[in-house]
């Protein structure tokens, strides 16, 4: 989708599901010549990001699998270092990244993107995209696109899918592609107790809801630019509590 974000990996080291997953996220597989051109352009991109994915070495795999105190809060954790961060999804992968660096690295299990780790692998890639696109004014929320706008959900409810919003240019980036946001764009929160009606969220409720379901993951408090983007969305668009029974999830991502 012409965004300066790249993933590099040796496909022969992984299952074919990796390529299928990346294509479902709108990454294009490049030929050798296209890759050379892309890397030339990448070197000139101020906000470009390149993630190299490798099969984890035995030492890294031990780090990925070790139990830590933070695991009682969930499978994901961030350990800050002086100039970079270590993101870990326990049992699946470990990513070294720094917002001031253009090239990041990740070591992962050789089962990455297989059915066993499909949701976890997707969440990891969505974290990478969320960090990479934030400097471009693009913020992501767990959920799916609908005709009215987006339904915002928990990661497992959305099957690891994220809808990205360019806050300033008003573009929507989803697994279906990209499209211009309508002036009538709405953010929907599903509620099984509602019948045949929607309720408008109050400003504080709307802000809290979006903050809790943002795909941007950071150590400690949410970053100031991220909070500002969420606040801008809350001022510009409407948040509705929507009856679950009226929600029609799509069954084909290739519509």
Backbone as CSV, one residue per row, in Angstrom:
resi,resn,N_x,N_y,N_z,CA_x,CA_y,CA_z,C_x,C_y,C_z
1,UNK,0.818,-1.209,0.000,0.000,0.000,0.000,0.852,1.261,0.000
2,UNK,2.074,1.104,-0.518,3.006,2.228,-0.693,3.415,2.893,0.616
3,UNK,3.444,2.136,1.679,3.952,2.630,2.957,5.393,2.145,3.119
4,UNK,6.283,2.959,3.715,7.715,2.621,3.764,8.075,1.596,4.841
5,UNK,7.383,0.464,4.813,7.582,-0.577,5.819,7.901,-1.886,5.108
6,UNK,8.984,-2.534,5.508,9.467,-3.730,4.812,9.750,-4.855,5.797
7,UNK,9.601,-6.080,5.308,9.983,-7.277,6.065,10.910,-8.101,5.201
8,UNK,12.022,-8.541,5.793,13.005,-9.354,5.064,13.141,-10.695,5.777
9,UNK,13.037,-11.765,5.012,13.243,-13.088,5.581,13.604,-14.083,4.493
10,UNK,14.257,-15.154,4.910,14.609,-16.248,4.002,13.444,-17.227,4.030
11,UNK,12.634,-17.212,2.985,11.410,-18.014,3.010,11.677,-19.508,3.138
12,UNK,12.837,-19.965,2.682,13.157,-21.392,2.755,13.342,-21.873,4.189
13,UNK,13.528,-20.915,5.126,13.721,-21.275,6.530,12.397,-21.413,7.283
14,UNK,11.288,-21.082,6.611,9.994,-21.098,7.286,8.965,-21.877,6.462
15,UNK,7.823,-22.107,7.083,6.721,-22.751,6.380,6.099,-21.769,5.389
16,UNK,5.384,-22.320,4.419,4.768,-21.482,3.384,3.719,-20.539,3.966
17,UNK,3.207,-20.864,5.163,2.190,-20.018,5.784,2.698,-18.604,6.066
18,UNK,4.017,-18.444,6.220,4.567,-17.115,6.489,4.268,-16.172,5.334
19,UNK,4.549,-16.618,4.126,4.299,-15.782,2.944,2.805,-15.496,2.806
20,UNK,1.979,-16.508,3.054,0.528,-16.324,2.952,0.034,-15.291,3.960
21,UNK,0.587,-15.336,5.186,0.193,-14.371,6.209,0.614,-12.960,5.817
22,UNK,1.837,-12.809,5.330,2.318,-11.488,4.940,1.504,-10.916,3.780
23,UNK,1.144,-11.762,2.842,0.320,-11.296,1.720,-1.067,-10.876,2.197
24,UNK,-1.614,-11.579,3.187,-2.934,-11.211,3.722,-2.886,-9.862,4.416
25,UNK,-1.684,-9.463,4.855,-1.503,-8.153,5.486,-1.097,-7.084,4.481
26,UNK,-1.204,-7.422,3.184,-0.948,-6.486,2.085,0.533,-6.206,1.827
27,UNK,1.411,-7.108,2.251,2.811,-7.017,1.841,2.953,-7.673,0.475
28,UNK,3.715,-7.035,-0.414,3.988,-7.596,-1.739,5.343,-8.285,-1.728
29,UNK,5.406,-9.477,-2.282,6.680,-10.182,-2.393,7.481,-9.569,-3.544
30,UNK,8.725,-9.197,-3.285,9.541,-8.492,-4.271,10.538,-9.425,-4.946
31,UNK,10.782,-9.169,-6.227,11.836,-9.878,-6.944,13.179,-9.288,-6.507
32,UNK,14.268,-9.894,-6.944,15.595,-9.395,-6.584,15.788,-7.956,-7.049
33,UNK,15.376,-7.681,-8.293,15.524,-6.329,-8.837,14.647,-5.335,-8.072
34,UNK,13.413,-5.743,-7.780,12.501,-4.870,-7.041,13.019,-4.615,-5.632
35,UNK,13.638,-5.642,-5.051,14.180,-5.508,-3.703,15.317,-4.490,-3.663
36,UNK,16.181,-4.521,-4.682,17.288,-3.553,-4.754,16.756,-2.121,-4.844
37,UNK,15.744,-1.933,-5.688,15.135,-0.607,-5.829,14.477,-0.169,-4.528
38,UNK,13.789,-1.110,-3.890,13.106,-0.804,-2.637,14.098,-0.370,-1.558
39,UNK,15.250,-1.063,-1.503,16.242,-0.727,-0.487,16.906,0.629,-0.774
40,UNK,17.027,0.982,-2.048,17.529,2.313,-2.402,16.556,3.385,-1.921
41,UNK,15.273,3.135,-2.141,14.250,4.079,-1.686,14.190,4.115,-0.160
42,UNK,14.361,2.946,0.450,14.303,2.829,1.907,15.372,3.698,2.574
43,UNK,16.552,3.726,1.976,17.655,4.497,2.553,17.342,5.995,2.593
44,UNK,16.415,6.437,1.734,16.052,7.855,1.680,14.805,8.174,2.513
45,UNK,14.128,7.125,3.002,12.903,7.321,3.758,13.211,7.654,5.216
46,UNK,12.823,8.829,5.632,13.089,9.258,7.005,12.409,8.352,8.018
47,UNK,11.186,7.926,7.713,10.424,7.121,8.660,10.291,5.659,8.209
48,UNK,11.184,5.216,7.324,11.143,3.832,6.867,11.527,2.859,7.972
49,UNK,10.964,1.647,7.915,11.286,0.600,8.874,11.458,-0.732,8.137
50,UNK,12.487,-1.484,8.552,12.763,-2.788,7.967,12.928,-3.797,9.091
51,UNK,12.103,-4.836,9.086,12.199,-5.903,10.086,12.764,-7.154,9.418
52,UNK,13.900,-7.628,9.918,14.478,-8.884,9.451,14.036,-10.001,10.383
53,UNK,13.375,-11.001,9.829,12.884,-12.135,10.619,13.771,-13.348,10.360
54,UNK,14.263,-13.950,11.434,15.119,-15.134,11.334,14.609,-16.211,12.284
55,UNK,14.955,-17.445,11.967,14.681,-18.522,12.911,15.584,-18.317,14.120
56,UNK,15.023,-18.347,15.305,15.783,-18.066,16.520,16.866,-19.115,16.758
57,UNK,18.025,-18.643,17.208,19.103,-19.549,17.602,18.682,-20.253,18.895
58,UNK,19.343,-21.352,19.275,18.983,-22.037,20.534,19.016,-21.106,21.738
59,UNK,20.005,-20.195,21.786,20.102,-19.258,22.908,18.930,-18.306,22.965
60,UNK,18.554,-17.745,21.800,17.414,-16.832,21.737,16.121,-17.590,22.029
61,UNK,16.034,-18.824,21.555,14.830,-19.619,21.787,14.624,-19.880,23.274
62,UNK,15.722,-20.030,24.005,15.607,-20.200,25.458,15.037,-18.931,26.094
63,UNK,15.494,-17.762,25.619,14.962,-16.500,26.136,13.468,-16.365,25.829
64,UNK,13.082,-16.801,24.640,11.681,-16.716,24.227,10.803,-17.590,25.123
65,UNK,11.328,-18.732,25.523,10.530,-19.681,26.296,10.602,-19.528,27.796
66,UNK,11.599,-18.787,28.304,11.762,-18.649,29.747,10.594,-17.915,30.381
67,UNK,10.219,-18.339,31.589,9.162,-17.639,32.322,9.755,-16.406,32.994
68,UNK,9.032,-15.296,32.926,9.452,-14.090,33.634,8.271,-13.562,34.437
69,UNK,8.551,-12.669,35.367,7.523,-12.149,36.251,6.391,-11.475,35.483
70,UNK,6.731,-10.861,34.335,5.720,-10.141,33.548,4.730,-11.082,32.861
71,UNK,5.061,-12.377,32.764,4.195,-13.317,32.057,2.840,-13.502,32.732
72,UNK,2.756,-13.176,34.013,1.462,-13.330,34.693,0.446,-12.300,34.211
73,UNK,0.926,-11.279,33.481,0.025,-10.269,32.924,-0.337,-10.556,31.469
74,UNK,0.278,-11.556,30.858,0.000,-11.887,29.458,1.234,-12.403,28.745
75,UNK,1.058,-12.847,27.526,2.158,-13.441,26.759,3.155,-12.414,26.240
76,UNK,2.724,-11.147,26.137,3.586,-10.102,25.579,4.268,-9.288,26.674
77,UNK,5.502,-8.908,26.403,6.220,-8.052,27.349,7.249,-7.211,26.607
78,UNK,7.603,-6.067,27.196,8.643,-5.192,26.663,9.658,-4.936,27.772
79,UNK,10.928,-5.133,27.445,12.005,-4.867,28.393,12.871,-3.751,27.806
80,UNK,12.820,-2.559,28.385,13.590,-1.434,27.838,15.070,-1.528,28.170
81,UNK,15.894,-1.224,27.182,17.335,-1.100,27.368,17.705,0.366,27.155
82,UNK,18.985,0.681,27.183,19.412,2.084,27.107,19.033,2.739,25.788
83,UNK,19.264,2.038,24.665,18.991,2.644,23.352,17.971,1.863,22.518
84,UNK,17.457,0.776,23.056,16.508,-0.044,22.300,15.587,-0.779,23.265
85,UNK,14.604,-1.480,22.713,13.665,-2.277,23.513,13.682,-3.727,23.052
86,UNK,13.332,-4.619,23.948,13.173,-6.030,23.602,11.705,-6.391,23.808
87,UNK,11.048,-6.750,22.718,9.656,-7.196,22.777,9.655,-8.718,22.668
88,UNK,8.883,-9.359,23.536,8.825,-10.813,23.508,7.381,-11.282,23.557
89,UNK,7.078,-12.230,22.702,5.813,-12.957,22.796,6.208,-14.357,23.234
90,UNK,5.919,-14.688,24.463,6.443,-15.920,25.052,6.130,-17.146,24.200
91,UNK,7.176,-17.904,23.911,7.043,-19.145,23.160,7.023,-18.985,21.658
92,UNK,7.003,-17.730,21.164,6.861,-17.513,19.715,8.005,-16.687,19.130
93,UNK,8.276,-15.498,19.689,9.294,-14.656,19.067,9.821,-13.578,19.981
94,UNK,10.973,-13.037,19.589,11.620,-11.952,20.333,12.121,-10.923,19.333
95,UNK,11.705,-9.659,19.500,12.052,-8.589,18.571,12.892,-7.522,19.270
96,UNK,13.978,-7.139,18.642,14.803,-6.036,19.132,14.509,-4.819,18.255
97,UNK,14.052,-3.743,18.870,13.678,-2.572,18.086,14.001,-1.291,18.860
98,UNK,14.177,-0.236,18.133,14.400,1.083,18.713,13.807,2.106,17.773
99,UNK,13.028,3.026,18.294,12.313,3.965,17.426,13.262,4.894,16.666
100,UNK,14.491,5.022,17.137,15.466,5.860,16.438,16.248,5.072,15.381
101,UNK,16.007,3.752,15.314,16.683,2.897,14.328,15.713,2.511,13.219
102,UNK,16.228,2.409,12.011,15.378,2.050,10.880,15.281,0.544,10.683
103,UNK,16.313,-0.189,11.133,16.326,-1.637,10.927,16.178,-2.359,12.261
104,UNK,15.216,-3.272,12.314,14.935,-4.057,13.507,15.123,-5.541,13.185
105,UNK,15.240,-6.358,14.225,15.430,-7.797,14.026,14.510,-8.593,14.935
106,UNK,14.113,-9.763,14.438,13.293,-10.659,15.247,13.729,-12.096,15.042
107,UNK,13.859,-12.818,16.152,14.080,-14.250,16.101,12.808,-14.942,16.544
108,UNK,12.433,-16.019,15.873,11.169,-16.680,16.208,11.264,-18.182,16.002
109,UNK,10.280,-18.884,16.499,10.194,-20.324,16.307,10.003,-20.650,14.835
110,UNK,10.454,-21.839,14.426,10.288,-22.223,13.011,8.832,-22.532,12.683
111,UNK,7.966,-22.561,13.703,6.529,-22.757,13.488,5.788,-21.423,13.342
112,UNK,6.527,-20.337,13.242,5.926,-19.008,13.103,4.942,-19.004,11.946
113,UNK,3.743,-18.475,12.192,2.660,-18.319,11.197,1.921,-19.612,10.876
114,UNK,2.330,-20.740,11.454,1.560,-21.972,11.258,0.279,-21.886,12.072
115,UNK,-0.637,-22.812,11.855,-1.933,-22.769,12.531,-1.776,-22.759,14.047
116,UNK,-0.717,-23.401,14.544,-0.479,-23.446,15.988,-0.230,-22.061,16.569
117,UNK,0.470,-21.222,15.819,0.836,-19.890,16.307,0.280,-18.778,15.418
118,UNK,-0.788,-19.054,14.695,-1.298,-18.075,13.731,-1.706,-16.761,14.399
119,UNK,-2.497,-16.835,15.473,-2.952,-15.621,16.136,-1.778,-14.865,16.748
120,UNK,-0.885,-15.582,17.445,0.270,-14.945,18.070,1.161,-14.286,17.024
121,UNK,1.390,-14.964,15.907,2.242,-14.422,14.848,1.641,-13.162,14.256
122,UNK,0.330,-13.171,14.092,-0.354,-12.005,13.538,-0.258,-10.820,14.507
123,UNK,-0.423,-11.092,15.787,-0.324,-10.039,16.796,1.073,-9.423,16.790
124,UNK,2.103,-10.262,16.680,3.487,-9.770,16.635,3.683,-8.835,15.448
125,UNK,3.211,-9.248,14.277,3.365,-8.421,13.081,2.562,-7.124,13.198
126,UNK,1.407,-7.189,13.846,0.606,-5.983,14.041,1.299,-5.011,14.999
127,UNK,2.006,-5.543,15.988,2.780,-4.667,16.868,3.872,-3.961,16.055
128,UNK,4.559,-4.724,15.200,5.591,-4.124,14.354,5.007,-3.012,13.483
129,UNK,3.867,-3.282,12.870,3.228,-2.271,12.019,2.793,-1.055,12.836
130,UNK,2.271,-1.298,14.019,1.802,-0.189,14.860,2.949,0.737,15.231
131,UNK,4.095,0.153,15.604,5.266,0.973,15.953,5.822,1.693,14.722
132,UNK,5.813,0.995,13.587,6.404,1.552,12.367,5.582,2.693,11.784
133,UNK,4.266,2.590,11.874,3.390,3.562,11.222,3.060,4.768,12.103
134,UNK,3.274,4.652,13.404,2.940,5.756,14.320,3.621,7.077,13.949
135,UNK,4.929,7.076,13.573,5.571,8.343,13.203,4.968,8.993,11.956
136,UNK,4.211,8.215,11.178,3.558,8.743,9.979,2.166,9.287,10.289
137,UNK,1.791,9.280,11.564,0.462,9.755,11.939,-0.610,8.713,11.719
138,UNK,-0.209,7.435,11.725,-1.140,6.325,11.504,-1.236,5.499,12.782
139,UNK,-2.445,5.319,13.274,-2.662,4.591,14.521,-3.592,3.414,14.273
140,UNK,-3.375,2.318,15.005,-4.157,1.108,14.781,-5.022,0.731,15.974
141,UNK,-6.149,0.063,15.672,-7.043,-0.450,16.700,-7.441,-1.873,16.337
142,UNK,-7.462,-2.741,17.338,-7.894,-4.118,17.101,-9.349,-4.097,16.677
143,UNK,-9.672,-4.730,15.553,-11.045,-4.734,15.085,-11.137,-4.991,13.596
144,UNK,-12.326,-4.775,13.061,-12.587,-5.068,11.651,-13.364,-3.913,11.017
145,UNK,-13.176,-3.720,9.701,-13.931,-2.664,9.019,-15.360,-3.106,8.736
146,UNK,-16.277,-2.165,8.800,-17.673,-2.390,8.422,-18.124,-1.192,7.607
147,UNK,-19.325,-1.267,7.069,-19.825,-0.196,6.206,-19.866,1.145,6.940
148,UNK,-20.244,1.113,8.227,-20.368,2.356,8.988,-19.022,2.960,9.371
149,UNK,-17.978,2.109,9.475,-16.654,2.545,9.910,-15.836,1.364,10.362
150,UNK,-15.637,1.235,11.680,-14.941,0.058,12.200,-15.614,-0.424,13.481
151,UNK,-15.552,-1.744,13.690,-15.935,-2.346,14.961,-14.644,-2.606,15.709
152,UNK,-14.495,-1.997,16.873,-13.285,-2.151,17.684,-13.520,-3.261,18.704
153,UNK,-12.557,-4.213,18.767,-12.718,-5.395,19.601,-11.424,-5.711,20.350
154,UNK,-11.427,-6.812,21.096,-10.208,-7.325,21.691,-9.436,-8.091,20.616
155,UNK,-8.107,-8.246,20.764,-7.311,-8.930,19.735,-7.833,-10.309,19.354
156,UNK,-8.232,-11.106,20.354,-8.702,-12.459,20.058,-10.048,-12.431,19.342
157,UNK,-10.908,-11.444,19.675,-12.209,-11.318,19.014,-12.042,-10.915,17.560
158,UNK,-11.008,-10.108,17.287,-10.743,-9.638,15.924,-9.826,-10.585,15.162
159,UNK,-9.499,-11.740,15.764,-8.576,-12.712,15.158,-7.240,-12.062,14.801
160,UNK,-6.800,-11.137,15.659,-5.513,-10.486,15.449,-5.514,-9.407,14.387
161,UNK,-6.685,-9.018,13.917,-6.758,-8.003,12.856,-6.752,-6.600,13.448
162,UNK,-6.092,-5.690,12.751,-6.020,-4.289,13.168,-6.459,-3.406,12.007
163,UNK,-7.243,-2.386,12.328,-7.600,-1.357,11.349,-6.734,-0.143,11.655
164,UNK,-5.990,0.316,10.650,-5.101,1.470,10.822,-5.755,2.722,10.239
165,UNK,-5.633,3.805,10.979,-6.247,5.068,10.568,-5.168,6.133,10.433
166,UNK,-5.092,6.750,9.248,-4.241,7.923,9.074,-5.037,9.121,9.585
167,UNK,-4.697,9.571,10.767,-5.493,10.573,11.473,-5.598,11.885,10.702
168,UNK,-4.523,12.281,10.025,-4.488,13.593,9.387,-4.925,13.544,7.924
169,UNK,-4.569,12.471,7.217,-4.949,12.357,5.809,-6.296,11.659,5.610
170,UNK,-6.810,11.078,6.704,-8.131,10.432,6.702,-8.195,9.245,5.748
171,UNK,-7.173,8.405,5.843,-7.165,7.147,5.100,-7.342,5.994,6.067
172,UNK,-7.993,4.944,5.593,-8.193,3.727,6.369,-7.392,2.608,5.708
173,UNK,-6.555,1.913,6.490,-5.761,0.788,5.982,-6.221,-0.486,6.675
174,UNK,-6.718,-1.437,5.882,-7.223,-2.689,6.443,-6.695,-3.852,5.615
175,UNK,-7.055,-5.064,6.025,-6.644,-6.239,5.256,-7.352,-6.320,3.914
176,UNK,-8.361,-5.481,3.711,-9.037,-5.432,2.421,-8.398,-4.415,1.490
177,UNK,-7.467,-3.599,2.013,-6.841,-2.558,1.209,-6.976,-1.209,1.899
178,UNK,-6.907,-0.153,1.130,-7.018,1.181,1.700,-8.162,1.942,1.057
179,UNK,-8.775,2.826,1.825,-9.859,3.647,1.275,-9.963,4.936,2.076
180,UNK,-10.551,5.940,1.442,-10.750,7.225,2.091,-11.855,7.107,3.140
181,UNK,-11.663,7.734,4.279,-12.667,7.694,5.333,-13.830,8.621,5.002
182,UNK,-15.037,8.152,5.263,-16.222,8.975,5.045,-16.384,9.986,6.175
183,UNK,-17.076,11.072,5.878,-17.367,12.065,6.923,-18.271,11.470,8.000
184,UNK,-19.045,10.449,7.606,-19.974,9.788,8.539,-19.320,8.621,9.277
185,UNK,-17.995,8.490,9.179,-17.250,7.380,9.792,-17.568,7.275,11.289
186,UNK,-17.807,6.032,11.747,-18.131,5.793,13.147,-17.295,4.646,13.716
187,UNK,-17.048,4.719,15.005,-16.372,3.647,15.734,-17.428,2.931,16.567
188,UNK,-17.524,1.605,16.398,-18.583,0.845,17.056,-18.022,-0.073,18.144
189,UNK,-18.707,-0.089,19.270,-18.420,-1.010,20.369,-19.620,-1.940,20.504
190,UNK,-19.410,-3.243,20.409,-20.514,-4.187,20.442,-20.999,-4.427,21.868
191,UNK,-22.328,-4.555,22.004,-22.942,-4.817,23.307,-24.098,-5.796,23.089
192,UNK,-23.984,-6.964,23.714,-24.999,-8.012,23.515,-26.320,-7.693,24.215
193,UNK,-26.324,-6.731,25.141,-27.560,-6.408,25.873,-28.452,-5.428,25.114
194,UNK,-27.910,-4.790,24.074,-28.695,-3.825,23.300,-29.543,-4.530,22.244
195,UNK,-30.721,-3.992,21.984,-31.619,-4.538,20.966,-32.141,-3.407,20.084
196,UNK,-31.867,-3.499,18.795,-32.464,-2.602,17.799,-32.184,-1.114,18.012
197,UNK,-31.091,-0.777,18.708,-30.760,0.634,18.864,-29.282,0.784,19.205
198,UNK,-28.764,1.965,18.966,-27.382,2.273,19.306,-27.354,3.417,20.312
199,UNK,-26.293,3.479,21.109,-26.134,4.541,22.110,-24.814,5.254,21.849
200,UNK,-24.860,6.575,21.848,-23.648,7.347,21.633,-22.776,7.324,22.888
201,UNK,-21.481,7.090,22.705,-20.548,7.106,23.826,-20.232,8.544,24.225
202,UNK,-20.086,8.764,25.523,-19.665,10.068,26.018,-18.184,10.268,25.729
203,UNK,-17.695,11.506,25.765,-16.298,11.800,25.434,-15.279,10.976,26.233
204,UNK,-15.461,10.887,27.542,-14.517,10.148,28.373,-14.589,8.652,28.106
205,UNK,-15.796,8.129,27.927,-15.972,6.703,27.639,-15.339,6.353,26.297
206,UNK,-15.541,7.212,25.302,-14.990,6.990,23.960,-13.458,6.991,24.006
207,UNK,-12.893,7.967,24.692,-11.441,8.073,24.812,-10.857,6.859,25.528
208,UNK,-11.498,6.433,26.590,-11.036,5.274,27.355,-11.122,4.002,26.524
209,UNK,-12.205,3.857,25.765,-12.421,2.670,24.931,-11.342,2.549,23.864
210,UNK,-11.070,3.641,23.140,-10.055,3.594,22.098,-8.657,3.375,22.683
211,UNK,-8.375,3.993,23.809,-7.066,3.835,24.440,-6.827,2.382,24.837
212,UNK,-7.869,1.722,25.330,-7.745,0.342,25.794,-7.598,-0.648,24.644
213,UNK,-8.028,-0.273,23.452,-7.994,-1.199,22.310,-7.008,-0.779,21.222
214,UNK,-6.128,0.150,21.546,-5.101,0.593,20.603,-4.038,-0.498,20.461
215,UNK,-3.564,-0.721,19.258,-2.574,-1.782,19.014,-1.144,-1.322,19.272
216,UNK,-0.969,-0.034,19.561,0.359,0.491,19.897,0.669,0.081,21.329
217,UNK,1.750,-0.657,21.502,2.116,-1.248,22.792,3.408,-0.599,23.260
218,UNK,3.423,-0.055,24.468,4.632,0.614,24.950,4.907,0.241,26.396
219,UNK,6.137,0.461,26.819,6.523,0.197,28.197,6.102,1.389,29.050
220,UNK,5.346,1.128,30.106,4.862,2.228,30.927,3.644,2.882,30.305
221,UNK,3.521,4.173,30.447,2.346,4.902,29.957,2.362,5.023,28.433
222,UNK,1.178,5.217,27.847,1.060,5.434,26.410,1.801,6.714,26.025
223,UNK,2.457,6.696,24.885,3.246,7.852,24.469,2.353,9.060,24.184
224,UNK,2.921,10.247,24.318,2.166,11.481,24.091,1.610,11.557,22.668
225,UNK,2.403,11.291,21.601,1.845,11.352,20.240,0.677,10.388,20.037
226,UNK,0.754,9.208,20.654,-0.335,8.235,20.527,-1.596,8.763,21.194
227,UNK,-1.458,9.321,22.383,-2.615,9.902,23.076,-3.221,11.045,22.264
228,UNK,-2.356,11.836,21.646,-2.853,12.969,20.853,-3.640,12.498,19.634
229,UNK,-3.178,11.410,18.991,-3.901,10.880,17.837,-5.263,10.343,18.253
230,UNK,-5.319,9.656,19.389,-6.592,9.125,19.885,-7.543,10.268,20.225
231,UNK,-7.024,11.288,20.876,-7.856,12.454,21.226,-8.406,13.134,19.981
232,UNK,-7.584,13.212,18.932,-8.023,13.830,17.680,-9.172,13.034,17.057
233,UNK,-9.065,11.704,17.092,-10.141,10.856,16.549,-11.429,11.031,17.342
234,UNK,-11.303,11.123,18.664,-12.491,11.281,19.506,-13.185,12.610,19.265
235,UNK,-12.407,13.637,18.949,-13.007,14.955,18.665,-13.666,14.992,17.294
236,UNK,-13.143,14.196,16.354,-13.589,14.279,14.960,-14.738,13.333,14.627
237,UNK,-14.725,12.147,15.235,-15.704,11.119,14.860,-16.578,10.708,16.037
238,UNK,-17.577,9.896,15.736,-18.567,9.484,16.725,-18.320,8.046,17.160
239,UNK,-18.469,7.797,18.449,-18.370,6.448,18.977,-19.729,5.945,19.410
240,UNK,-20.129,4.769,18.922,-21.454,4.234,19.230,-21.347,2.867,19.904
241,UNK,-22.213,2.624,20.881,-22.386,1.279,21.434,-23.467,0.623,20.581
242,UNK,-23.124,-0.513,19.988,-23.910,-1.089,18.891,-24.372,-2.502,19.280
243,UNK,-25.611,-2.878,18.946,-26.094,-4.217,19.318,-25.309,-5.333,18.617
244,UNK,-24.831,-6.276,19.383,-24.039,-7.382,18.832,-24.816,-8.162,17.793
245,UNK,-26.114,-8.345,18.026,-26.924,-9.154,17.113,-27.025,-8.528,15.717
246,UNK,-26.781,-7.222,15.605,-26.858,-6.547,14.305,-25.527,-6.555,13.562
247,UNK,-24.474,-7.048,14.209,-23.136,-7.062,13.604,-23.003,-8.271,12.691
248,UNK,-22.618,-8.024,11.446,-22.432,-9.082,10.459,-20.943,-9.181,10.100
249,UNK,-20.188,-10.088,10.749,-18.762,-10.203,10.420,-18.566,-10.734,9.023
250,UNK,-17.568,-10.229,8.347,-17.315,-10.710,6.994,-16.654,-12.084,7.077
251,UNK,-16.908,-12.899,6.079,-16.348,-14.247,6.065,-15.258,-14.394,5.024
252,UNK,-15.142,-13.402,4.136,-14.146,-13.481,3.067,-13.314,-12.221,3.069
253,UNK,-12.005,-12.353,3.402,-11.128,-11.193,3.463,-10.728,-10.693,2.086
254,UNK,-11.090,-11.432,1.037,-10.686,-11.049,-0.313,-11.832,-10.411,-1.084
255,UNK,-12.777,-9.811,-0.383,-13.922,-9.171,-1.047,-13.453,-8.017,-1.919
